[in-house]
Amino acid sequence: MTIAAPGWTFDAQLEEDEWHMLWLNSPNLVTGKRQGRYLLSAVLTIGWRIVNASPEEQAMLEAHGFGSRRVQ
């Protein structure tokens, strides 16, 4: 999925943890390992936006109550 944060846009992987929380994982472009992990609900409240989501990611968002209105 593509995320727009103030001043930058990046690709992230949407992941659900064992407590059914959704996280954004952003990879380090050099090593490929996880660079940042952000709680989706928290970053959406501070103004980050979902720019693009795959059908699988969209289904996960909708299953967690985020719905299609979150993808802009």
Secondary structure, DSSP 8 states (H G I E B T S, - for coil): -EEEETTEEEE-EEEE-TTS-EEEEEE-TTT-SEEEEEEHHHHHHTT-EEEE--HHHHHHHHHTT--GGGB-
